Amino acid sequence: MDDIEKLLKGTVEELDRLLNAKNVLGAPIERDGATVIPLVSFGFGFGAGGSAGTGTSGGSSGTGAGGGVKPVGAIIIDDHGARVEEVRGAVTTIADMVAETAAKAMARRRAASTASDDAS
């Protein structure tokens, strides 16, 4: 049973390392006065089992885990305040999501800057 407990403890420790706010809220990206914080959703599952065995058959144990991460949006903080932008369409990587969202934020910033210059 000690082997099963060690395997389960190791699995839980690894999940604890992976499942934290830093992995749901990505590192902030700052550019042109705007900050973009990526948001992701993730799911996971794990299991463990074993047998003490009898006689010469010994025992066996094992664990398994799996999961996935999906970009869902970003928090954008700029001159207009803070807002959440969701990911639309088929974005396959966090980098794509961040680039797309950052581009939208920069375009809005340029549009707002141009509008305020025109009003002057």
ZAGU-220713 format. One record per atom (N, C-alpha, C): atom name; x, y, z; residue number from 1. Coordinates in nm, 3 decimals. Example, Ala and Ser with C-alpha at 12.3 -4.5 7.8 and 13.67 -1.06 7.14 Angstrom:
BEGIN
a = N&X = 1.319&Y = -0.569&Z = 0.780&k = 1
a = CA&X = 1.230&Y = -0.450&Z = 0.780&k = 1
a = C&X = 1.320&Y = -0.330&Z = 0.780&k = 1
a = N&X = 1.285&Y = -0.225&Z = 0.708&k = 2
a = CA&X = 1.367&Y = -0.106&Z = 0.714&k = 2
a = C&X = 1.290&Y = 0.003&Z = 0.787&k = 2
END
This chain:
BEGIN
a = N&X = 0.081&Y = -0.121&Z = 0.000&k = 1
a = CA&X = 0.000&Y = 0.000&Z = 0.000&k = 1
a = C&X = 0.085&Y = 0.127&Z = 0.000&k = 1
a = N&X = 0.209&Y = 0.116&Z = 0.050&k = 2
a = CA&X = 0.296&Y = 0.234&Z = 0.052&k = 2
a = C&X = 0.320&Y = 0.287&Z = -0.089&k = 2
a = N&X = 0.336&Y = 0.197&Z = -0.187&k = 3
a = CA&X = 0.358&Y = 0.238&Z = -0.325&k = 3
a = C&X = 0.238&Y = 0.316&Z = -0.378&k = 3
a = N&X = 0.119&Y = 0.269&Z = -0.348&k = 4
a = CA&X = -0.002&Y = 0.337&Z = -0.394&k = 4
a = C&X = -0.010&Y = 0.477&Z = -0.333&k = 4
a = N&X = 0.018&Y = 0.486&Z = -0.205&k = 5
a = CA&X = 0.013&Y = 0.616&Z = -0.137&k = 5
a = C&X = 0.116&Y = 0.711&Z = -0.195&k = 5
a = N&X = 0.237&Y = 0.662&Z = -0.225&k = 6
a = CA&X = 0.341&Y = 0.746&Z = -0.285&k = 6
a = C&X = 0.299&Y = 0.795&Z = -0.423&k = 6
a = N&X = 0.245&Y = 0.704&Z = -0.504&k = 7
a = CA&X = 0.201&Y = 0.743&Z = -0.638&k = 7
a = C&X = 0.088&Y = 0.844&Z = -0.633&k = 7
a = N&X = -0.008&Y = 0.820&Z = -0.546&k = 8
a = CA&X = -0.121&Y = 0.913&Z = -0.534&k = 8
a = C&X = -0.074&Y = 1.048&Z = -0.482&k = 8
a = N&X = 0.015&Y = 1.047&Z = -0.383&k = 9
a = CA&X = 0.068&Y = 1.173&Z = -0.329&k = 9
a = C&X = 0.143&Y = 1.250&Z = -0.438&k = 9
a = N&X = 0.224&Y = 1.181&Z = -0.516&k = 10
a = CA&X = 0.296&Y = 1.246&Z = -0.626&k = 10
a = C&X = 0.203&Y = 1.306&Z = -0.729&k = 10
a = N&X = 0.096&Y = 1.234&Z = -0.762&k = 11
a = CA&X = -0.002&Y = 1.284&Z = -0.859&k = 11
a = C&X = -0.072&Y = 1.410&Z = -0.806&k = 11
a = N&X = -0.115&Y = 1.405&Z = -0.681&k = 12
a = CA&X = -0.184&Y = 1.519&Z = -0.621&k = 12
a = C&X = -0.090&Y = 1.639&Z = -0.611&k = 12
a = N&X = 0.036&Y = 1.618&Z = -0.577&k = 13
a = CA&X = 0.132&Y = 1.728&Z = -0.570&k = 13
a = C&X = 0.154&Y = 1.792&Z = -0.707&k = 13
a = N&X = 0.160&Y = 1.710&Z = -0.810&k = 14
a = CA&X = 0.177&Y = 1.764&Z = -0.946&k = 14
a = C&X = 0.054&Y = 1.844&Z = -0.989&k = 14
a = N&X = -0.065&Y = 1.793&Z = -0.959&k = 15
a = CA&X = -0.187&Y = 1.867&Z = -0.992&k = 15
a = C&X = -0.193&Y = 1.998&Z = -0.914&k = 15
a = N&X = -0.151&Y = 1.997&Z = -0.789&k = 16
a = CA&X = -0.148&Y = 2.119&Z = -0.709&k = 16
a = C&X = -0.055&Y = 2.222&Z = -0.772&k = 16
a = N&X = 0.057&Y = 2.175&Z = -0.825&k = 17
a = CA&X = 0.153&Y = 2.264&Z = -0.891&k = 17
a = C&X = 0.092&Y = 2.324&Z = -1.018&k = 17
a = N&X = 0.016&Y = 2.243&Z = -1.092&k = 18
a = CA&X = -0.040&Y = 2.289&Z = -1.219&k = 18
a = C&X = -0.165&Y = 2.375&Z = -1.203&k = 18
a = N&X = -0.246&Y = 2.346&Z = -1.102&k = 19
a = CA&X = -0.375&Y = 2.413&Z = -1.087&k = 19
a = C&X = -0.363&Y = 2.530&Z = -0.992&k = 19
a = N&X = -0.318&Y = 2.642&Z = -1.044&k = 20
a = CA&X = -0.307&Y = 2.761&Z = -0.962&k = 20
a = C&X = -0.344&Y = 2.883&Z = -1.045&k = 20
a = N&X = -0.362&Y = 2.996&Z = -0.979&k = 21
a = CA&X = -0.408&Y = 3.117&Z = -1.047&k = 21
a = C&X = -0.313&Y = 3.161&Z = -1.158&k = 21
a = N&X = -0.183&Y = 3.135&Z = -1.145&k = 22
a = CA&X = -0.089&Y = 3.175&Z = -1.249&k = 22
a = C&X = -0.115&Y = 3.102&Z = -1.380&k = 22
a = N&X = -0.175&Y = 2.983&Z = -1.372&k = 23
a = CA&X = -0.205&Y = 2.908&Z = -1.494&k = 23
a = C&X = -0.341&Y = 2.943&Z = -1.552&k = 23
a = N&X = -0.428&Y = 3.004&Z = -1.474&k = 24
a = CA&X = -0.558&Y = 3.049&Z = -1.524&k = 24
a = C&X = -0.547&Y = 3.192&Z = -1.575&k = 24
a = N&X = -0.474&Y = 3.273&Z = -1.502&k = 25
a = CA&X = -0.444&Y = 3.410&Z = -1.544&k = 25
a = C&X = -0.300&Y = 3.411&Z = -1.591&k = 25
a = N&X = -0.280&Y = 3.425&Z = -1.720&k = 26
a = CA&X = -0.144&Y = 3.425&Z = -1.774&k = 26
a = C&X = -0.068&Y = 3.549&Z = -1.733&k = 26
a = N&X = 0.060&Y = 3.551&Z = -1.763&k = 27
a = CA&X = 0.144&Y = 3.666&Z = -1.731&k = 27
a = C&X = 0.095&Y = 3.787&Z = -1.809&k = 27
a = N&X = 0.082&Y = 3.901&Z = -1.742&k = 28
a = CA&X = 0.036&Y = 4.023&Z = -1.811&k = 28
a = C&X = 0.133&Y = 4.064&Z = -1.923&k = 28
a = N&X = 0.077&Y = 4.112&Z = -2.032&k = 29
a = CA&X = 0.154&Y = 4.162&Z = -2.145&k = 29
a = C&X = 0.125&Y = 4.311&Z = -2.157&k = 29
a = N&X = 0.228&Y = 4.393&Z = -2.152&k = 30
a = CA&X = 0.208&Y = 4.538&Z = -2.160&k = 30
a = C&X = 0.264&Y = 4.589&Z = -2.292&k = 30
a = N&X = 0.183&Y = 4.676&Z = -2.356&k = 31
a = CA&X = 0.226&Y = 4.735&Z = -2.483&k = 31
a = C&X = 0.144&Y = 4.858&Z = -2.512&k = 31
a = N&X = 0.210&Y = 4.966&Z = -2.551&k = 32
a = CA&X = 0.144&Y = 5.091&Z = -2.591&k = 32
a = C&X = 0.041&Y = 5.137&Z = -2.489&k = 32
a = N&X = 0.074&Y = 5.127&Z = -2.361&k = 33
a = CA&X = -0.016&Y = 5.177&Z = -2.257&k = 33
a = C&X = -0.132&Y = 5.085&Z = -2.222&k = 33
a = N&X = -0.138&Y = 4.966&Z = -2.279&k = 34
a = CA&X = -0.245&Y = 4.871&Z = -2.248&k = 34
a = C&X = -0.183&Y = 4.746&Z = -2.187&k = 34
a = N&X = -0.258&Y = 4.683&Z = -2.098&k = 35
a = CA&X = -0.215&Y = 4.557&Z = -2.038&k = 35
a = C&X = -0.318&Y = 4.449&Z = -2.075&k = 35
a = N&X = -0.269&Y = 4.336&Z = -2.124&k = 36
a = CA&X = -0.355&Y = 4.224&Z = -2.161&k = 36
a = C&X = -0.318&Y = 4.106&Z = -2.071&k = 36
a = N&X = -0.419&Y = 4.051&Z = -2.001&k = 37
a = CA&X = -0.399&Y = 3.936&Z = -1.914&k = 37
a = C&X = -0.479&Y = 3.819&Z = -1.972&k = 37
a = N&X = -0.411&Y = 3.717&Z = -2.025&k = 38
a = CA&X = -0.482&Y = 3.603&Z = -2.086&k = 38
a = C&X = -0.560&Y = 3.523&Z = -1.981&k = 38
a = N&X = -0.678&Y = 3.473&Z = -2.022&k = 39
a = CA&X = -0.761&Y = 3.386&Z = -1.938&k = 39
a = C&X = -0.776&Y = 3.251&Z = -2.007&k = 39
a = N&X = -0.758&Y = 3.144&Z = -1.932&k = 40
a = CA&X = -0.774&Y = 3.011&Z = -1.988&k = 40
a = C&X = -0.864&Y = 2.927&Z = -1.898&k = 40
a = N&X = -0.921&Y = 2.825&Z = -1.957&k = 41
a = CA&X = -1.002&Y = 2.728&Z = -1.884&k = 41
a = C&X = -0.931&Y = 2.594&Z = -1.898&k = 41
a = N&X = -0.929&Y = 2.517&Z = -1.790&k = 42
a = CA&X = -0.868&Y = 2.387&Z = -1.802&k = 42
a = C&X = -0.947&Y = 2.283&Z = -1.724&k = 42
a = N&X = -0.933&Y = 2.159&Z = -1.766&k = 43
a = CA&X = -0.998&Y = 2.048&Z = -1.699&k = 43
a = C&X = -0.898&Y = 1.936&Z = -1.682&k = 43
a = N&X = -0.925&Y = 1.849&Z = -1.587&k = 44
a = CA&X = -0.833&Y = 1.740&Z = -1.563&k = 44
a = C&X = -0.906&Y = 1.623&Z = -1.500&k = 44
a = N&X = -0.839&Y = 1.512&Z = -1.499&k = 45
a = CA&X = -0.889&Y = 1.394&Z = -1.431&k = 45
a = C&X = -0.771&Y = 1.307&Z = -1.392&k = 45
a = N&X = -0.785&Y = 1.233&Z = -1.285&k = 46
a = CA&X = -0.679&Y = 1.142&Z = -1.247&k = 46
a = C&X = -0.737&Y = 1.025&Z = -1.169&k = 46
a = N&X = -0.659&Y = 0.920&Z = -1.162&k = 47
a = CA&X = -0.701&Y = 0.802&Z = -1.086&k = 47
a = C&X = -0.580&Y = 0.725&Z = -1.038&k = 47
a = N&X = -0.601&Y = 0.645&Z = -0.938&k = 48
a = CA&X = -0.494&Y = 0.562&Z = -0.884&k = 48
a = C&X = -0.553&Y = 0.431&Z = -0.837&k = 48
a = N&X = -0.474&Y = 0.327&Z = -0.840&k = 49
a = CA&X = -0.521&Y = 0.198&Z = -0.793&k = 49
a = C&X = -0.405&Y = 0.104&Z = -0.770&k = 49
a = N&X = -0.433&Y = -0.005&Z = -0.703&k = 50
a = CA&X = -0.327&Y = -0.101&Z = -0.678&k = 50
a = C&X = -0.379&Y = -0.224&Z = -0.608&k = 50
a = N&X = -0.288&Y = -0.317&Z = -0.594&k = 51
a = CA&X = -0.321&Y = -0.443&Z = -0.529&k = 51
a = C&X = -0.201&Y = -0.484&Z = -0.446&k = 51
a = N&X = -0.227&Y = -0.532&Z = -0.326&k = 52
a = CA&X = -0.118&Y = -0.578&Z = -0.240&k = 52
a = C&X = -0.069&Y = -0.715&Z = -0.285&k = 52
a = N&X = -0.152&Y = -0.792&Z = -0.352&k = 53
a = CA&X = -0.113&Y = -0.924&Z = -0.399&k = 53
a = C&X = -0.100&Y = -1.022&Z = -0.283&k = 53
a = N&X = -0.083&Y = -1.149&Z = -0.316&k = 54
a = CA&X = -0.066&Y = -1.252&Z = -0.213&k = 54
a = C&X = 0.043&Y = -1.348&Z = -0.256&k = 54
a = N&X = 0.107&Y = -1.409&Z = -0.161&k = 55
a = CA&X = 0.208&Y = -1.509&Z = -0.191&k = 55
a = C&X = 0.320&Y = -1.455&Z = -0.277&k = 55
a = N&X = 0.355&Y = -1.529&Z = -0.382&k = 56
a = CA&X = 0.466&Y = -1.490&Z = -0.469&k = 56
a = C&X = 0.424&Y = -1.394&Z = -0.579&k = 56
a = N&X = 0.293&Y = -1.364&Z = -0.588&k = 57
a = CA&X = 0.246&Y = -1.277&Z = -0.697&k = 57
a = C&X = 0.281&Y = -1.132&Z = -0.675&k = 57
a = N&X = 0.319&Y = -1.095&Z = -0.554&k = 58
a = CA&X = 0.357&Y = -0.956&Z = -0.528&k = 58
a = C&X = 0.242&Y = -0.861&Z = -0.543&k = 58
a = N&X = 0.268&Y = -0.737&Z = -0.561&k = 59
a = CA&X = 0.164&Y = -0.636&Z = -0.573&k = 59
a = C&X = 0.190&Y = -0.547&Z = -0.692&k = 59
a = N&X = 0.094&Y = -0.465&Z = -0.724&k = 60
a = CA&X = 0.110&Y = -0.371&Z = -0.834&k = 60
a = C&X = 0.030&Y = -0.246&Z = -0.803&k = 60
a = N&X = 0.070&Y = -0.137&Z = -0.864&k = 61
a = CA&X = -0.002&Y = -0.011&Z = -0.844&k = 61
a = C&X = 0.022&Y = 0.078&Z = -0.964&k = 61
a = N&X = -0.058&Y = 0.181&Z = -0.976&k = 62
a = CA&X = -0.041&Y = 0.274&Z = -1.086&k = 62
a = C&X = -0.128&Y = 0.397&Z = -1.071&k = 62
a = N&X = -0.090&Y = 0.503&Z = -1.137&k = 63
a = CA&X = -0.170&Y = 0.626&Z = -1.141&k = 63
a = C&X = -0.174&Y = 0.675&Z = -1.285&k = 63
a = N&X = -0.269&Y = 0.758&Z = -1.312&k = 64
a = CA&X = -0.279&Y = 0.818&Z = -1.444&k = 64
a = C&X = -0.349&Y = 0.952&Z = -1.433&k = 64
a = N&X = -0.317&Y = 1.042&Z = -1.522&k = 65
a = CA&X = -0.378&Y = 1.174&Z = -1.521&k = 65
a = C&X = -0.380&Y = 1.229&Z = -1.662&k = 65
a = N&X = -0.472&Y = 1.319&Z = -1.687&k = 66
a = CA&X = -0.480&Y = 1.385&Z = -1.816&k = 66
a = C&X = -0.555&Y = 1.516&Z = -1.802&k = 66
a = N&X = -0.536&Y = 1.603&Z = -1.896&k = 67
a = CA&X = -0.603&Y = 1.733&Z = -1.888&k = 67
a = C&X = -0.588&Y = 1.810&Z = -2.017&k = 67
a = N&X = -0.648&Y = 1.926&Z = -2.018&k = 68
a = CA&X = -0.641&Y = 2.013&Z = -2.134&k = 68
a = C&X = -0.659&Y = 2.158&Z = -2.095&k = 68
a = N&X = -0.608&Y = 2.246&Z = -2.179&k = 69
a = CA&X = -0.615&Y = 2.390&Z = -2.156&k = 69
a = C&X = -0.677&Y = 2.455&Z = -2.279&k = 69
a = N&X = -0.767&Y = 2.550&Z = -2.258&k = 70
a = CA&X = -0.835&Y = 2.617&Z = -2.369&k = 70
a = C&X = -0.837&Y = 2.767&Z = -2.341&k = 70
a = N&X = -0.788&Y = 2.849&Z = -2.434&k = 71
a = CA&X = -0.797&Y = 2.994&Z = -2.415&k = 71
a = C&X = -0.942&Y = 3.039&Z = -2.422&k = 71
a = N&X = -0.985&Y = 3.124&Z = -2.330&k = 72
a = CA&X = -1.123&Y = 3.169&Z = -2.329&k = 72
a = C&X = -1.138&Y = 3.320&Z = -2.344&k = 72
a = N&X = -1.032&Y = 3.396&Z = -2.319&k = 73
a = CA&X = -1.043&Y = 3.540&Z = -2.331&k = 73
a = C&X = -0.925&Y = 3.611&Z = -2.270&k = 73
a = N&X = -0.945&Y = 3.739&Z = -2.243&k = 74
a = CA&X = -0.839&Y = 3.820&Z = -2.182&k = 74
a = C&X = -0.901&Y = 3.937&Z = -2.109&k = 74
a = N&X = -0.834&Y = 3.979&Z = -2.005&k = 75
a = CA&X = -0.869&Y = 4.104&Z = -1.937&k = 75
a = C&X = -0.781&Y = 4.211&Z = -2.000&k = 75
a = N&X = -0.843&Y = 4.318&Z = -2.045&k = 76
a = CA&X = -0.770&Y = 4.427&Z = -2.107&k = 76
a = C&X = -0.786&Y = 4.551&Z = -2.021&k = 76
a = N&X = -0.674&Y = 4.610&Z = -1.986&k = 77
a = CA&X = -0.673&Y = 4.733&Z = -1.907&k = 77
a = C&X = -0.604&Y = 4.839&Z = -1.990&k = 77
a = N&X = -0.677&Y = 4.947&Z = -2.022&k = 78
a = CA&X = -0.619&Y = 5.056&Z = -2.101&k = 78
a = C&X = -0.682&Y = 5.187&Z = -2.059&k = 78
a = N&X = -0.668&Y = 5.289&Z = -2.141&k = 79
a = CA&X = -0.721&Y = 5.421&Z = -2.108&k = 79
a = C&X = -0.873&Y = 5.422&Z = -2.092&k = 79
a = N&X = -0.940&Y = 5.323&Z = -2.148&k = 80
a = CA&X = -1.087&Y = 5.315&Z = -2.141&k = 80
a = C&X = -1.134&Y = 5.238&Z = -2.018&k = 80
a = N&X = -1.043&Y = 5.190&Z = -1.936&k = 81
a = CA&X = -1.078&Y = 5.112&Z = -1.817&k = 81
a = C&X = -1.039&Y = 4.966&Z = -1.835&k = 81
a = N&X = -1.107&Y = 4.881&Z = -1.762&k = 82
a = CA&X = -1.080&Y = 4.737&Z = -1.768&k = 82
a = C&X = -1.202&Y = 4.666&Z = -1.826&k = 82
a = N&X = -1.177&Y = 4.566&Z = -1.908&k = 83
a = CA&X = -1.287&Y = 4.489&Z = -1.966&k = 83
a = C&X = -1.238&Y = 4.347&Z = -1.997&k = 83
a = N&X = -1.332&Y = 4.258&Z = -2.015&k = 84
a = CA&X = -1.300&Y = 4.121&Z = -2.051&k = 84
a = C&X = -1.343&Y = 4.098&Z = -2.195&k = 84
a = N&X = -1.252&Y = 4.050&Z = -2.276&k = 85
a = CA&X = -1.281&Y = 4.016&Z = -2.416&k = 85
a = C&X = -1.278&Y = 3.864&Z = -2.426&k = 85
a = N&X = -1.381&Y = 3.805&Z = -2.484&k = 86
a = CA&X = -1.382&Y = 3.659&Z = -2.501&k = 86
a = C&X = -1.318&Y = 3.622&Z = -2.633&k = 86
a = N&X = -1.270&Y = 3.500&Z = -2.641&k = 87
a = CA&X = -1.213&Y = 3.448&Z = -2.764&k = 87
a = C&X = -1.328&Y = 3.403&Z = -2.852&k = 87
a = N&X = -1.325&Y = 3.446&Z = -2.977&k = 88
a = CA&X = -1.428&Y = 3.404&Z = -3.073&k = 88
a = C&X = -1.359&Y = 3.331&Z = -3.187&k = 88
a = N&X = -1.421&Y = 3.229&Z = -3.237&k = 89
a = CA&X = -1.364&Y = 3.155&Z = -3.349&k = 89
a = C&X = -1.272&Y = 3.044&Z = -3.301&k = 89
a = N&X = -1.203&Y = 2.987&Z = -3.395&k = 90
a = CA&X = -1.117&Y = 2.872&Z = -3.366&k = 90
a = C&X = -0.975&Y = 2.918&Z = -3.338&k = 90
a = N&X = -0.946&Y = 2.947&Z = -3.216&k = 91
a = CA&X = -0.812&Y = 2.984&Z = -3.175&k = 91
a = C&X = -0.750&Y = 2.861&Z = -3.112&k = 91
a = N&X = -0.636&Y = 2.820&Z = -3.161&k = 92
a = CA&X = -0.581&Y = 2.692&Z = -3.115&k = 92
a = C&X = -0.472&Y = 2.705&Z = -3.011&k = 92
a = N&X = -0.413&Y = 2.822&Z = -2.998&k = 93
a = CA&X = -0.307&Y = 2.836&Z = -2.898&k = 93
a = C&X = -0.327&Y = 2.964&Z = -2.819&k = 93
a = N&X = -0.272&Y = 2.963&Z = -2.701&k = 94
a = CA&X = -0.280&Y = 3.083&Z = -2.617&k = 94
a = C&X = -0.209&Y = 3.199&Z = -2.685&k = 94
a = N&X = -0.099&Y = 3.172&Z = -2.752&k = 95
a = CA&X = -0.026&Y = 3.278&Z = -2.821&k = 95
a = C&X = -0.113&Y = 3.345&Z = -2.927&k = 95
a = N&X = -0.189&Y = 3.264&Z = -3.002&k = 96
a = CA&X = -0.280&Y = 3.319&Z = -3.103&k = 96
a = C&X = -0.385&Y = 3.407&Z = -3.036&k = 96
a = N&X = -0.441&Y = 3.358&Z = -2.924&k = 97
a = CA&X = -0.544&Y = 3.432&Z = -2.853&k = 97
a = C&X = -0.490&Y = 3.565&Z = -2.802&k = 97
a = N&X = -0.372&Y = 3.562&Z = -2.744&k = 98
a = CA&X = -0.313&Y = 3.685&Z = -2.690&k = 98
a = C&X = -0.284&Y = 3.783&Z = -2.803&k = 98
a = N&X = -0.227&Y = 3.733&Z = -2.912&k = 99
a = CA&X = -0.196&Y = 3.821&Z = -3.025&k = 99
a = C&X = -0.322&Y = 3.885&Z = -3.082&k = 99
a = N&X = -0.427&Y = 3.804&Z = -3.098&k = 100
a = CA&X = -0.553&Y = 3.855&Z = -3.152&k = 100
a = C&X = -0.615&Y = 3.961&Z = -3.060&k = 100
a = N&X = -0.617&Y = 3.931&Z = -2.930&k = 101
a = CA&X = -0.678&Y = 4.023&Z = -2.834&k = 101
a = C&X = -0.595&Y = 4.150&Z = -2.821&k = 101
a = N&X = -0.462&Y = 4.136&Z = -2.819&k = 102
a = CA&X = -0.375&Y = 4.253&Z = -2.810&k = 102
a = C&X = -0.391&Y = 4.342&Z = -2.933&k = 102
a = N&X = -0.405&Y = 4.280&Z = -3.050&k = 103
a = CA&X = -0.425&Y = 4.357&Z = -3.173&k = 103
a = C&X = -0.555&Y = 4.436&Z = -3.167&k = 103
a = N&X = -0.661&Y = 4.376&Z = -3.113&k = 104
a = CA&X = -0.789&Y = 4.448&Z = -3.098&k = 104
a = C&X = -0.773&Y = 4.567&Z = -3.004&k = 104
a = N&X = -0.702&Y = 4.544&Z = -2.893&k = 105
a = CA&X = -0.683&Y = 4.651&Z = -2.795&k = 105
a = C&X = -0.603&Y = 4.766&Z = -2.855&k = 105
a = N&X = -0.498&Y = 4.733&Z = -2.930&k = 106
a = CA&X = -0.416&Y = 4.837&Z = -2.991&k = 106
a = C&X = -0.495&Y = 4.914&Z = -3.098&k = 106
a = N&X = -0.577&Y = 4.843&Z = -3.174&k = 107
a = CA&X = -0.659&Y = 4.908&Z = -3.276&k = 107
a = C&X = -0.758&Y = 5.005&Z = -3.211&k = 107
a = N&X = -0.820&Y = 4.964&Z = -3.101&k = 108
a = CA&X = -0.912&Y = 5.053&Z = -3.030&k = 108
a = C&X = -0.839&Y = 5.175&Z = -2.975&k = 108
a = N&X = -0.719&Y = 5.151&Z = -2.923&k = 109
a = CA&X = -0.640&Y = 5.262&Z = -2.868&k = 109
a = C&X = -0.605&Y = 5.362&Z = -2.978&k = 109
a = N&X = -0.562&Y = 5.310&Z = -3.094&k = 110
a = CA&X = -0.529&Y = 5.400&Z = -3.206&k = 110
a = C&X = -0.653&Y = 5.476&Z = -3.253&k = 110
a = N&X = -0.767&Y = 5.406&Z = -3.260&k = 111
a = CA&X = -0.891&Y = 5.471&Z = -3.304&k = 111
a = C&X = -0.931&Y = 5.582&Z = -3.207&k = 111
a = N&X = -0.920&Y = 5.554&Z = -3.078&k = 112
a = CA&X = -0.956&Y = 5.654&Z = -2.977&k = 112
a = C&X = -0.860&Y = 5.771&Z = -2.982&k = 112
a = N&X = -0.733&Y = 5.744&Z = -3.004&k = 113
a = CA&X = -0.633&Y = 5.850&Z = -3.012&k = 113
a = C&X = -0.657&Y = 5.938&Z = -3.134&k = 113
a = N&X = -0.689&Y = 5.875&Z = -3.247&k = 114
a = CA&X = -0.718&Y = 5.949&Z = -3.369&k = 114
a = C&X = -0.844&Y = 6.034&Z = -3.352&k = 114
a = N&X = -0.946&Y = 5.979&Z = -3.287&k = 115
a = CA&X = -1.071&Y = 6.053&Z = -3.266&k = 115
a = C&X = -1.047&Y = 6.174&Z = -3.175&k = 115
a = N&X = -0.963&Y = 6.158&Z = -3.072&k = 116
a = CA&X = -0.939&Y = 6.271&Z = -2.982&k = 116
a = C&X = -0.853&Y = 6.376&Z = -3.049&k = 116
a = N&X = -0.761&Y = 6.333&Z = -3.140&k = 117
a = CA&X = -0.680&Y = 6.429&Z = -3.216&k = 117
a = C&X = -0.768&Y = 6.507&Z = -3.313&k = 117
a = N&X = -0.865&Y = 6.438&Z = -3.376&k = 118
a = CA&X = -0.955&Y = 6.504&Z = -3.470&k = 118
a = C&X = -1.046&Y = 6.603&Z = -3.399&k = 118
a = N&X = -1.080&Y = 6.575&Z = -3.275&k = 119
a = CA&X = -1.169&Y = 6.663&Z = -3.200&k = 119
a = C&X = -1.099&Y = 6.787&Z = -3.152&k = 119
a = N&X = -0.965&Y = 6.783&Z = -3.146&k = 120
a = CA&X = -0.888&Y = 6.898&Z = -3.095&k = 120
a = C&X = -0.884&Y = 7.013&Z = -3.190&k = 120
END
